[in-house]
Amino acid sequence: MSDTKRPLPQPGILDIAPYVPGKSAAPGKSAIKLSSNESPLGASPQAVAAFSTVAQTLEIYPEGSSRLLREALGEVHGLDPERIVCGNGSDDLLHLLAQCYLGQGDEAVMNRYGFSVYPIVTRAAGATIVMVDEADFTADVDALLAAVTPATKIVWLANPNNPTGTYLPDAQVRRLHAGLRPDILLVVDSAYAEYVTADDYATGDALVTEADNVVMVRTFSKMGLAAARIGWLYGPDHVVDALNRIRGPFNVNLPAQLAGAAAARDTEFTARLRQHNAQWRDWLSAELSSNALRVVPSQANFVMVLFPDAAMAARAFSTLMDQGFIVREIGQSYGIPTGLRISIGSEVAMRGVAEILKSVAASQ
Ligand SMILES: *Cc1c(COP(=O)(O)O)cnc(C)c1O
C-alpha cells in the first residue's frame, strides 16, 4: 500500500515536457502568424458552408464513427472507408496508437528532430522514446534500423518531417519497413502530404495496403481547418479494430465531420493551396539562401532557416516579431537553437519576411 498523500500520475507522466505551441499575436496587436503552418488562403469555402449548416441542431450526438467523413476520404483517396479511423486532430490518433501499442518497458524509435508530439504520447503510455540522429536533418534509415531493439514496438516517422521540412522518398520508407520485425508498427505521419511536390514521394497508403504493420496518419489542420480539429488514419483491419475499441465514442464533432468531408471533396481548393505553397516556398528558399543563411530544402508548407549561430537566430526572431511577423523558434522545443521555422504565408508576408531576414543577415 502506498503512503503518498495525494494522487500520483503514472510513471513517465511527470517526465513529459509540455508541448510548446507556436506563438500568437499579443492581445490587441495585429501580427501575421507564421508559427503553426496554418493555411494562408483560409479554408475551403465549401467546408466553411458545411460547418455552418448544423448550428441549429447542436443538441444531437454525431454519428460516432465519422462515417460521412470516412466515406468522403475513401472516395477522394481511393481507400476503403472501413480501414479509416478519424480523430479530434491527428494528435488524438497519435495518443490512441501509443495507448494501444506501447506500455512500460517498451520503446518507440523516432528521429532526433522529429515531431515533438511523439515523445509526449510515448511517455504518456509509460514507454521510452529512443532518439536517433539524422543525416543533415534528414531521417537516416540505417540509423533508425540500428536503434531497434527487442523492446521496440513503434517507429514514428513524419514524412515530410516537422520542423525540418525534409522527406524520405518512397523507396527509403519501404527500405525502413522491410528492415522492421513484423510486430513493430511503422507510423507514417503524412501531415504535409498535400504540399509535397517531389515525384519520388508516396503518402504511405500503398504500403499500408500491402503490409500488416503500417499506418498512415493524416490531418486537415495544415489545409485550412486547424480550428476544426480533424485527423484521420488509414491502417490494417486489426489496428483499426483496436483503435475503435478505445477512441472516444464521439471523438469527431459533427461540424468537423461535415467540414472535413466538404474539404476533402474540394480538390480544387487543395490544388490552389498546394500551388500557392510551392510557388512561395521556392521563392522564399531562393531569396534567403546566401552565405549567411541556409534554407533546408522543404517539401512541406514551411521552411527551416539556419543561421550561423543561436544569437543571430534569436535576433532574427525578435526583429521579425517587432515588425509583426511571428515565426517559430525551435531551440527549446526541438533542440535547434540556430534555426527558425517559417510557415509559407501570403505573398505580402513572404516578401516582408525575406526583406527583414536579408537585412539581419547583412548586419551580422
Ligand atoms: C501539425 C502536425 C500534426 C497534427 O496535427 P493536428 O492538428 O493534431 O491534426 C501531426 N503531425 C505532424 C508532423 C504535424 O506537423
The ligand as a Gaussian input file, in Angstrom:
#p B3LYP/6-31G(d) Opt

LIG

0 1
 C        0.714000      19.582000     -37.395000
 C        1.145000      18.156000     -37.314000
 C        0.299000      17.140000     -36.872000
 C       -1.027000      17.356000     -36.361000
 O       -1.850000      17.955000     -36.155000
 P       -3.362000      18.011000     -35.726000
 O       -3.661000      19.444000     -35.764000
 O       -3.445000      17.389000     -34.373000
 O       -4.092000      17.200000     -36.746000
 C        0.728000      15.834000     -36.869000
 N        1.952000      15.523000     -37.273000
 C        2.804000      16.453000     -37.705000
 C        4.146000      16.045000     -38.158000
 C        2.433000      17.792000     -37.720000
 O        3.309000      18.726000     -38.102000

